[in-house]
Amino acid sequence: MLNSGVKSQLLDILEHGINITYEEPNTDTVIIDGAALVNSKPPGAAKTFDDYASEVIVIVPHIKTYAERYSRVDVVFDVYLENSLKAETRQKRGSEARRKVVGNSRPPKS
């Protein structure tokens, strides 16, 4: 059985004694956490997932803004591999209804 912890506690330990600068690095690539981007905005009045992606939460325009500044933009999403800590955590939380996401289907209200 894998042990889990609280990420914020680990961050406190890792940041102790170092000086963190929040300057944008000189780079030609940016990597976007897709789940964080999607979860940062509720679906609101979007009638379909296509609307949700392109108009309502500004996902596509947000990515296009990065594409104007960087030569490479990667959007990454987690994958729940069998026998991983993420899969075990998901299993502990129980099974909720799963939804197949296609462009013309309706998003949930929250």
Backbone as CSV, one residue per row, in Angstrom:
resi,resn,N_x,N_y,N_z,CA_x,CA_y,CA_z,C_x,C_y,C_z
1,MET,0.849,-1.180,0.000,0.000,0.000,0.000,0.895,1.245,0.000
2,LEU,0.597,2.178,-0.869,1.385,3.397,-0.964,0.957,4.402,0.096
3,ASN,1.920,5.154,0.610,1.621,6.206,1.576,1.429,7.518,0.840
4,SER,0.499,8.306,1.314,0.284,9.610,0.706,0.551,10.678,1.755
5,GLY,0.655,11.905,1.297,0.931,13.010,2.203,0.236,14.268,1.728
6,VAL,0.599,15.366,2.355,0.038,16.659,2.012,1.106,17.437,1.245
7,LYS,0.830,17.736,-0.029,1.821,18.386,-0.888,2.287,19.715,-0.332
8,SER,1.391,20.486,0.283,1.778,21.798,0.794,2.837,21.685,1.882
9,GLN,2.816,20.621,2.678,3.840,20.418,3.693,5.196,20.139,3.041
10,LEU,5.203,19.390,1.982,6.443,19.102,1.263,7.003,20.377,0.645
11,LEU,6.139,21.217,0.113,6.569,22.475,-0.478,7.250,23.354,0.566
12,ASP,6.690,23.430,1.769,7.296,24.210,2.846,8.716,23.720,3.136
13,ILE,8.910,22.424,3.157,10.229,21.845,3.422,11.191,22.177,2.290
14,LEU,10.745,22.019,1.044,11.613,22.265,-0.104,11.987,23.740,-0.249
15,GLU,11.077,24.649,0.121,11.340,26.084,-0.024,12.169,26.657,1.113
16,HIS,12.283,25.948,2.232,13.000,26.464,3.394,14.468,26.740,3.054
17,GLY,14.892,27.953,3.300,16.297,28.306,3.132,16.726,28.653,1.719
18,ILE,15.793,28.766,0.781,16.177,29.152,-0.571,15.445,30.431,-0.958
19,ASN,16.026,31.162,-1.870,15.427,32.395,-2.350,14.726,32.097,-3.675
20,ILE,13.416,32.259,-3.690,12.631,31.971,-4.886,12.333,33.282,-5.595
21,THR,12.702,33.358,-6.859,12.368,34.536,-7.656,11.201,34.188,-8.565
22,TYR,10.352,35.152,-8.801,9.175,34.917,-9.623,9.286,35.657,-10.946
23,GLU,10.456,35.600,-11.529,10.675,36.195,-12.838,10.377,35.152,-13.903
24,GLU,9.843,35.605,-14.997,9.570,34.691,-16.092,10.900,34.291,-16.737
25,PRO,11.155,32.993,-16.857,12.435,32.563,-17.427,12.527,32.859,-18.925
26,ASN,13.732,32.974,-19.397,13.982,33.176,-20.822,13.942,31.800,-21.488
27,THR,12.826,31.488,-22.134,12.647,30.163,-22.716,11.771,30.268,-23.962
28,ASP,11.757,29.209,-24.751,10.905,29.195,-25.937,9.777,28.174,-25.804
29,THR,9.641,27.556,-24.605,8.647,26.512,-24.384,7.888,26.774,-23.095
30,VAL,6.591,26.483,-23.105,5.792,26.563,-21.882,4.957,25.294,-21.787
31,ILE,4.807,24.783,-20.551,4.003,23.594,-20.299,2.844,24.008,-19.399
32,ILE,1.627,23.714,-19.825,0.421,24.114,-19.099,-0.210,22.876,-18.470
33,ASP,-0.554,22.965,-17.200,-1.282,21.901,-16.513,-2.731,21.973,-16.987
34,GLY,-3.125,21.058,-17.862,-4.448,21.090,-18.471,-5.572,20.990,-17.458
35,ALA,-5.425,20.122,-16.462,-6.479,19.964,-15.463,-6.653,21.245,-14.656
36,ALA,-5.547,21.884,-14.284,-5.636,23.139,-13.532,-6.307,24.220,-14.373
37,LEU,-5.978,24.271,-15.654,-6.580,25.267,-16.547,-8.088,25.043,-16.668
38,VAL,-8.489,23.810,-16.893,-9.908,23.497,-17.051,-10.664,23.751,-15.748
39,ASN,-10.065,23.366,-14.622,-10.752,23.522,-13.344,-10.711,24.944,-12.799
40,SER,-9.973,25.831,-13.450,-9.870,27.210,-12.957,-11.124,28.026,-13.244
41,LYS,-11.955,27.556,-14.144,-13.178,28.286,-14.500,-14.357,27.322,-14.572
42,PRO,-15.498,27.691,-14.001,-16.683,26.840,-14.121,-17.291,26.940,-15.519
43,PRO,-18.092,25.947,-15.915,-18.672,25.969,-17.258,-19.651,27.106,-17.502
44,GLY,-20.212,27.667,-16.439,-21.126,28.800,-16.605,-22.283,28.491,-17.530
45,ALA,-22.468,29.337,-18.549,-23.611,29.200,-19.458,-23.285,28.383,-20.704
46,ALA,-22.141,27.726,-20.739,-21.760,26.945,-21.922,-22.786,25.855,-22.193
47,LYS,-23.215,25.758,-23.433,-24.198,24.742,-23.805,-23.543,23.428,-24.211
48,THR,-22.298,23.478,-24.697,-21.568,22.274,-25.090,-20.127,22.384,-24.599
49,PHE,-19.406,21.264,-24.626,-18.000,21.291,-24.269,-17.188,22.121,-25.267
50,ASP,-17.609,22.169,-26.533,-16.946,23.032,-27.514,-17.033,24.492,-27.078
51,ASP,-18.225,24.922,-26.649,-18.388,26.287,-26.141,-17.503,26.515,-24.930
52,TYR,-17.504,25.551,-24.044,-16.726,25.621,-22.813,-15.246,25.826,-23.130
53,ALA,-14.744,25.106,-24.103,-13.321,25.180,-24.444,-12.951,26.455,-25.173
54,SER,-13.790,26.916,-26.082,-13.372,28.019,-26.944,-13.880,29.387,-26.543
55,GLU,-15.026,29.454,-25.881,-15.600,30.773,-25.607,-15.712,31.084,-24.126
56,VAL,-16.369,30.216,-23.388,-16.755,30.559,-22.026,-15.563,30.670,-21.091
57,ILE,-14.715,29.676,-21.017,-13.617,29.759,-20.059,-12.307,30.153,-20.721
58,VAL,-12.346,30.451,-21.965,-11.202,31.013,-22.675,-10.000,30.059,-22.677
59,ILE,-10.263,28.766,-22.758,-9.144,27.819,-22.786,-8.346,27.971,-24.072
60,VAL,-9.013,27.876,-25.208,-8.290,27.948,-26.484,-7.618,29.314,-26.662
61,PRO,-8.326,30.429,-26.431,-7.643,31.723,-26.536,-6.471,31.866,-25.551
62,HIS,-6.614,31.290,-24.357,-5.533,31.326,-23.365,-4.285,30.629,-23.911
63,ILE,-4.488,29.471,-24.514,-3.371,28.718,-25.087,-2.791,29.473,-26.287
64,LYS,-3.660,30.082,-27.105,-3.182,30.852,-28.258,-2.318,32.038,-27.821
65,THR,-2.647,32.648,-26.687,-1.838,33.742,-26.165,-0.417,33.268,-25.871
66,TYR,-0.303,32.102,-25.261,1.025,31.530,-25.025,1.728,31.217,-26.342
67,ALA,0.977,30.729,-27.325,1.567,30.361,-28.614,2.150,31.569,-29.341
68,GLU,1.644,32.758,-29.048,2.203,33.972,-29.651,3.555,34.332,-29.049
69,ARG,3.787,33.922,-27.804,5.017,34.276,-27.089,6.069,33.167,-27.104
70,TYR,5.649,31.935,-27.288,6.562,30.796,-27.222,6.475,29.983,-28.503
71,SER,7.575,29.351,-28.861,7.567,28.549,-30.079,6.942,27.171,-29.851
72,ARG,6.866,26.749,-28.584,6.249,25.456,-28.283,5.383,25.597,-27.037
73,VAL,4.139,25.124,-27.120,3.208,25.126,-25.993,2.672,23.711,-25.837
74,ASP,2.894,23.121,-24.682,2.379,21.783,-24.389,1.320,21.891,-23.302
75,VAL,0.184,21.235,-23.509,-0.858,21.137,-22.499,-0.883,19.682,-22.060
76,VAL,-0.657,19.446,-20.772,-0.563,18.075,-20.272,-1.694,17.784,-19.295
77,PHE,-2.163,16.546,-19.310,-3.190,16.076,-18.397,-2.677,14.817,-17.708
78,ASP,-3.134,14.594,-16.477,-2.758,13.389,-15.741,-3.362,12.157,-16.379
79,VAL,-2.662,11.051,-16.220,-3.164,9.747,-16.629,-3.111,8.860,-15.394
80,TYR,-4.197,8.160,-15.126,-4.248,7.292,-13.962,-3.780,5.889,-14.352
81,LEU,-2.500,5.638,-14.161,-1.937,4.333,-14.467,-2.287,3.344,-13.360
82,GLU,-2.511,2.104,-13.756,-2.812,1.068,-12.780,-1.637,0.939,-11.815
83,ASN,-1.926,0.689,-10.539,-0.921,0.523,-9.492,-0.119,1.798,-9.222
84,SER,-0.719,2.959,-9.439,-0.042,4.213,-9.125,-0.707,4.850,-7.912
85,LEU,-0.037,5.813,-7.305,-0.592,6.508,-6.156,-1.880,7.240,-6.528
86,LYS,-1.908,7.847,-7.731,-3.119,8.550,-8.170,-4.292,7.585,-8.328
87,ALA,-4.040,6.424,-8.912,-5.108,5.444,-9.093,-5.609,4.941,-7.743
88,GLU,-4.691,4.727,-6.814,-5.087,4.261,-5.488,-5.915,5.325,-4.757
89,THR,-5.507,6.584,-4.875,-6.242,7.684,-4.246,-7.640,7.784,-4.840
90,ARG,-7.740,7.674,-6.141,-9.053,7.734,-6.805,-9.940,6.581,-6.323
91,GLN,-9.363,5.399,-6.185,-10.131,4.238,-5.737,-10.625,4.435,-4.309
92,LYS,-9.789,5.023,-3.438,-10.187,5.278,-2.051,-11.351,6.263,-1.983
93,ARG,-11.385,7.222,-2.891,-12.434,8.234,-2.885,-13.779,7.669,-3.334
94,GLY,-13.765,6.521,-3.960,-15.012,5.920,-4.418,-15.247,6.210,-5.879
95,SER,-16.271,5.595,-6.401,-16.550,5.770,-7.821,-17.728,6.713,-8.001
96,GLU,-17.501,7.749,-8.743,-18.562,8.673,-9.098,-18.948,8.392,-10.539
97,ALA,-20.027,9.000,-10.960,-20.458,8.823,-12.343,-19.388,9.353,-13.282
98,ARG,-19.077,8.628,-14.288,-18.094,9.048,-15.286,-18.835,9.642,-16.471
99,ARG,-18.210,10.580,-17.137,-18.842,11.271,-18.254,-17.885,11.252,-19.442
100,LYS,-18.387,10.847,-20.569,-17.584,10.904,-21.788,-17.671,12.330,-22.330
101,VAL,-16.515,12.918,-22.561,-16.466,14.309,-23.009,-16.293,14.333,-24.521
102,VAL,-17.301,14.846,-25.200,-17.221,15.085,-26.640,-17.702,16.510,-26.884
103,GLY,-17.252,17.109,-27.964,-17.509,18.508,-28.236,-18.950,18.936,-28.170
104,ASN,-19.865,18.109,-28.653,-21.267,18.544,-28.717,-22.102,18.095,-27.507
105,SER,-21.471,17.481,-26.491,-22.238,17.089,-25.304,-22.277,18.227,-24.296
106,ARG,-23.260,18.167,-23.399,-23.457,19.237,-22.420,-22.504,19.074,-21.231
107,PRO,-21.875,20.155,-20.780,-21.019,20.073,-19.586,-21.868,20.085,-18.317
108,PRO,-21.330,19.607,-17.206,-22.076,19.690,-15.951,-22.180,21.140,-15.494
109,LYS,-23.088,21.423,-14.591,-23.283,22.797,-14.106,-22.121,23.261,-13.241
110,SER,-21.443,22.331,-12.558,-20.331,22.727,-11.694,-19.077,21.965,-12.078
